[in-house]
Amino acid sequence: MAVRTKRTNPTLVEVAKHAGVSRSTASFVLSGRTDQRISRDTWQRVEQAAKELGYRPNAYARTLSTGVSNSILLVSDYIATTSTANSMIAGILDAAMETRKSVLLAETRGNADTEHRLIADMLSRQIDAVIYASMFTRGVELPRELRDIPLILLNCWTDITRWPSAIGSVVPAETDAGRAITELALERGYSTGIAFLGDTSKSPYNDWKPLAFAKRLEGICAVLGERGLPEPELIPVGDWTVQAGFQAVDARLSAGGGLRLLICANDQLAFGAYRALNRAGLRIGRDVGVASFDNTDIAGWLEPGLTSVTLPYYEMGKQAATILTDYLAGDDGDAEPEFAKVSIPMAIVERESL
Amino acid sequence: MAVRTKRTNPTLVEVAKHAGVSRSTASFVLSGRTDQRISRDTWQRVEQAAKELGYRPNAYARTLSTGVSNSILLVSDYIATTSTANSMIAGILDAAMETRKSVLLAETRGNADTEHRLIADMLSRQIDAVIYASMFTRGVELPRELRDIPLILLNCWTDITRWPSAIGSVVPAETDAGRAITELALERGYSTGIAFLGDTSKSPYNDWKPLAFAKRLEGICAVLGERGLPEPELIPVGDWTVQAGFQAVDARLSAGGGLRLLICANDQLAFGAYRALNRAGLRIGRDVGVASFDNTDIAGWLEPGLTSVTLPYYEMGKQAATILTDYLAGDDGDAEPEFAKVSIPMAIVERESL
């Protein structure tokens, strides 16, 4: 059993008393002011007293006088608790640490009431700016509480003309990625029997419309069109899971041949596709090429290794936080800086499936 | 391009001026004080002015007067950014929301210098308490900065006699889980050829010693001992990955038969074990039973479905935050409450592999 006492942060007056100096002298020393004549001995006595009592300079008091809290609020739907998008947080924390901002976390699970309540509560704690993030790329309706606080959109966007406080958005460059993976496949000799697996009308969460599929398809079609090749066959799925991938590809293979390249909308679908291709006796990376998006751990676990396009979550988080902290550090209150619209490149990790 | 202005939170004086009342009257109204005689008309004018100007009551000012910030700091090594342990955050956020605490996030990546710096910085912002969390269960050395702030250990422990400010620890009940999975396997008729896959001398991160394997083994041995059965064969691995699981089981099968039940230390190892068993023509769940720990998505993706023991991360996070907020809400400053030592049960999710 441990003996415990509630923490009491000593006051400035207590430090002053302990050091045998006036409150204002203690204050000058502990705030590092050098415009006052204070003897070296006094200075040391105050510092020693602060150390002995465990005094912590009070950032809250500074906030009241400066109006700057050095805190950023991260509002997200699920990114802290989903296994892929959470890397955005690592990027945000790294950028925040560089500029000594603290990060507060609010997760709404897509519930509008929760969102209003959490944000109102958080804003009452004084924060300098907000990162509004989504677990997958989609359009969002911002809550009214964020109307007049500097705001950056992470992995989402909205009609910014209605949101003058929005200073930028950071999303993955999905269309470019669709282009790049198609170009790589063509280089590897896959120019016929091209299919894109993952067309779904079903929304995975809360009726949100993820836009990754449409944007990737745009890139794929652009490259095929430039080469005079037909658009890809679209293989629909129930959702983006291993089971759905297996069923869709299994059914497609039963319906007849001609499949030479399968671009999968995520690694889970590719996992299911592998199973169906294996069952049909087709050699992956030889009879049929497979490529995918997300580059999760799965891609490295499969045999043969799955060529997959990285979702640059860490970089997205870091960029968003950096744009925000740069903005907060700047003195452009009267200027009208451009809305920063940033697309982060998605690298392809090449393995043996293509 | 959006027109933006830096947010300026209106001051109390501005609200008072807008309402045509004195600063102190505005203050009384907005702090909800009912011990002053203020006319209903004045009350409404102030509230209207606050609304029009977008005035937010200042939690920082309240902190200065009450000494309570209603903020909790979550210090972790990697839990915000690893794909499994991050569910602890969902539990923490849910418990924090119930009591209207805000959660600040600091991630140290196991670097002691980063940890000292981040914590010192965070503590200067006034927080009421700290959750100190690890991505996997291990003993930790707490940084000295946390000496005198209420603290709960999440998924880790330390010598609490040296940490009087620690009020509790929350860990998964690994030994019980080892017992339970062994009892289930015996019920299913697997009583010979029992092996435990995952013995490793190599530490996965920063020389940390994860203790899950030893504690699970303790539970397994206890049940086997009670039934008069021999201890399990230990199959060593390089690390807890799919590839290591495949190699270890492949080598073990080449060395000879007799394997009837494989308990894997995590789902990735089980994934690799499946591959080796398939290659050897052994039917999983018939010729050889397989069970595992973690119950990640993988368990549901494999064929046959993998019986796996859940790591109750959400519940662990929620319990830790609840113990902390209960402590903060209590008025036991002079009492000496027991150190709360909580083990969260680990449920078995039964599928077809056992």
HADDOCK unambig.tbl for C-alpha pairs under 7 A between the chains (distance, minus, plus):
assign (segid A and resid 1 and name CA) (segid B and resid 338 and name CA) 5.62 0.50 0.50
assign (segid A and resid 1 and name CA) (segid B and resid 339 and name CA) 5.53 0.50 0.50
assign (segid A and resid 2 and name CA) (segid B and resid 160 and name CA) 6.71 0.50 0.50
assign (segid A and resid 2 and name CA) (segid B and resid 161 and name CA) 5.91 0.50 0.50
assign (segid A and resid 2 and name CA) (segid B and resid 164 and name CA) 5.29 0.50 0.50
assign (segid A and resid 2 and name CA) (segid B and resid 338 and name CA) 6.98 0.50 0.50
assign (segid A and resid 2 and name CA) (segid B and resid 339 and name CA) 6.13 0.50 0.50
assign (segid A and resid 3 and name CA) (segid B and resid 164 and name CA) 5.38 0.50 0.50
assign (segid A and resid 3 and name CA) (segid B and resid 336 and name CA) 5.86 0.50 0.50
assign (segid A and resid 4 and name CA) (segid B and resid 164 and name CA) 5.01 0.50 0.50
assign (segid A and resid 4 and name CA) (segid B and resid 165 and name CA) 5.42 0.50 0.50
assign (segid A and resid 4 and name CA) (segid B and resid 336 and name CA) 6.34 0.50 0.50
assign (segid A and resid 5 and name CA) (segid B and resid 333 and name CA) 5.95 0.50 0.50
assign (segid A and resid 6 and name CA) (segid B and resid 150 and name CA) 6.89 0.50 0.50
assign (segid A and resid 6 and name CA) (segid B and resid 333 and name CA) 5.68 0.50 0.50
assign (segid A and resid 7 and name CA) (segid B and resid 148 and name CA) 5.72 0.50 0.50
assign (segid A and resid 7 and name CA) (segid B and resid 149 and name CA) 5.33 0.50 0.50
assign (segid A and resid 7 and name CA) (segid B and resid 150 and name CA) 6.84 0.50 0.50
assign (segid A and resid 56 and name CA) (segid B and resid 124 and name CA) 5.66 0.50 0.50
assign (segid A and resid 57 and name CA) (segid B and resid 124 and name CA) 5.67 0.50 0.50
assign (segid A and resid 58 and name CA) (segid B and resid 124 and name CA) 5.44 0.50 0.50
assign (segid A and resid 58 and name CA) (segid B and resid 125 and name CA) 6.30 0.50 0.50
assign (segid A and resid 58 and name CA) (segid B and resid 126 and name CA) 6.91 0.50 0.50
assign (segid A and resid 59 and name CA) (segid B and resid 124 and name CA) 5.43 0.50 0.50
assign (segid A and resid 59 and name CA) (segid B and resid 125 and name CA) 4.73 0.50 0.50
assign (segid A and resid 60 and name CA) (segid B and resid 60 and name CA) 5.81 0.50 0.50
assign (segid A and resid 60 and name CA) (segid B and resid 125 and name CA) 5.97 0.50 0.50
assign (segid A and resid 60 and name CA) (segid B and resid 126 and name CA) 6.99 0.50 0.50
assign (segid A and resid 80 and name CA) (segid B and resid 80 and name CA) 6.32 0.50 0.50
assign (segid A and resid 80 and name CA) (segid B and resid 86 and name CA) 6.79 0.50 0.50
assign (segid A and resid 80 and name CA) (segid B and resid 89 and name CA) 6.83 0.50 0.50
assign (segid A and resid 81 and name CA) (segid B and resid 86 and name CA) 5.50 0.50 0.50
assign (segid A and resid 81 and name CA) (segid B and resid 87 and name CA) 5.25 0.50 0.50
assign (segid A and resid 81 and name CA) (segid B and resid 89 and name CA) 6.62 0.50 0.50
assign (segid A and resid 81 and name CA) (segid B and resid 90 and name CA) 5.90 0.50 0.50
assign (segid A and resid 83 and name CA) (segid B and resid 83 and name CA) 4.01 0.50 0.50
assign (segid A and resid 83 and name CA) (segid B and resid 84 and name CA) 6.57 0.50 0.50
assign (segid A and resid 84 and name CA) (segid B and resid 83 and name CA) 6.57 0.50 0.50
assign (segid A and resid 86 and name CA) (segid B and resid 80 and name CA) 6.78 0.50 0.50
assign (segid A and resid 86 and name CA) (segid B and resid 81 and name CA) 5.51 0.50 0.50
assign (segid A and resid 87 and name CA) (segid B and resid 81 and name CA) 5.25 0.50 0.50
assign (segid A and resid 89 and name CA) (segid B and resid 80 and name CA) 6.86 0.50 0.50
assign (segid A and resid 89 and name CA) (segid B and resid 81 and name CA) 6.68 0.50 0.50
assign (segid A and resid 90 and name CA) (segid B and resid 81 and name CA) 5.95 0.50 0.50
assign (segid A and resid 102 and name CA) (segid B and resid 104 and name CA) 6.90 0.50 0.50
assign (segid A and resid 103 and name CA) (segid B and resid 104 and name CA) 5.60 0.50 0.50
assign (segid A and resid 103 and name CA) (segid B and resid 105 and name CA) 5.73 0.50 0.50
assign (segid A and resid 104 and name CA) (segid B and resid 102 and name CA) 6.91 0.50 0.50
assign (segid A and resid 104 and name CA) (segid B and resid 103 and name CA) 5.61 0.50 0.50
assign (segid A and resid 104 and name CA) (segid B and resid 104 and name CA) 4.39 0.50 0.50
assign (segid A and resid 104 and name CA) (segid B and resid 105 and name CA) 6.25 0.50 0.50
assign (segid A and resid 105 and name CA) (segid B and resid 103 and name CA) 5.73 0.50 0.50
assign (segid A and resid 105 and name CA) (segid B and resid 104 and name CA) 6.25 0.50 0.50
assign (segid A and resid 124 and name CA) (segid B and resid 56 and name CA) 5.73 0.50 0.50
assign (segid A and resid 124 and name CA) (segid B and resid 57 and name CA) 5.75 0.50 0.50
assign (segid A and resid 124 and name CA) (segid B and resid 58 and name CA) 5.56 0.50 0.50
assign (segid A and resid 124 and name CA) (segid B and resid 59 and name CA) 5.46 0.50 0.50
assign (segid A and resid 125 and name CA) (segid B and resid 58 and name CA) 6.32 0.50 0.50
assign (segid A and resid 125 and name CA) (segid B and resid 59 and name CA) 4.71 0.50 0.50
assign (segid A and resid 125 and name CA) (segid B and resid 60 and name CA) 6.02 0.50 0.50
assign (segid A and resid 126 and name CA) (segid B and resid 58 and name CA) 6.83 0.50 0.50
assign (segid A and resid 126 and name CA) (segid B and resid 60 and name CA) 6.97 0.50 0.50
assign (segid A and resid 148 and name CA) (segid B and resid 7 and name CA) 5.68 0.50 0.50
assign (segid A and resid 149 and name CA) (segid B and resid 7 and name CA) 5.26 0.50 0.50
assign (segid A and resid 150 and name CA) (segid B and resid 6 and name CA) 6.84 0.50 0.50
assign (segid A and resid 150 and name CA) (segid B and resid 7 and name CA) 6.72 0.50 0.50
assign (segid A and resid 160 and name CA) (segid B and resid 2 and name CA) 6.69 0.50 0.50
assign (segid A and resid 161 and name CA) (segid B and resid 2 and name CA) 5.87 0.50 0.50
assign (segid A and resid 164 and name CA) (segid B and resid 2 and name CA) 5.40 0.50 0.50
assign (segid A and resid 164 and name CA) (segid B and resid 3 and name CA) 5.46 0.50 0.50
assign (segid A and resid 164 and name CA) (segid B and resid 4 and name CA) 4.95 0.50 0.50
assign (segid A and resid 165 and name CA) (segid B and resid 4 and name CA) 5.43 0.50 0.50
assign (segid A and resid 165 and name CA) (segid B and resid 5 and name CA) 6.96 0.50 0.50
assign (segid A and resid 242 and name CA) (segid B and resid 301 and name CA) 6.30 0.50 0.50
assign (segid A and resid 301 and name CA) (segid B and resid 242 and name CA) 6.31 0.50 0.50
assign (segid A and resid 333 and name CA) (segid B and resid 5 and name CA) 6.07 0.50 0.50
assign (segid A and resid 333 and name CA) (segid B and resid 6 and name CA) 5.72 0.50 0.50
assign (segid A and resid 336 and name CA) (segid B and resid 3 and name CA) 5.82 0.50 0.50
assign (segid A and resid 336 and name CA) (segid B and resid 4 and name CA) 6.30 0.50 0.50
assign (segid A and resid 338 and name CA) (segid B and resid 1 and name CA) 5.64 0.50 0.50
assign (segid A and resid 338 and name CA) (segid B and resid 2 and name CA) 6.99 0.50 0.50
assign (segid A and resid 339 and name CA) (segid B and resid 1 and name CA) 5.53 0.50 0.50
assign (segid A and resid 339 and name CA) (segid B and resid 2 and name CA) 6.13 0.50 0.50
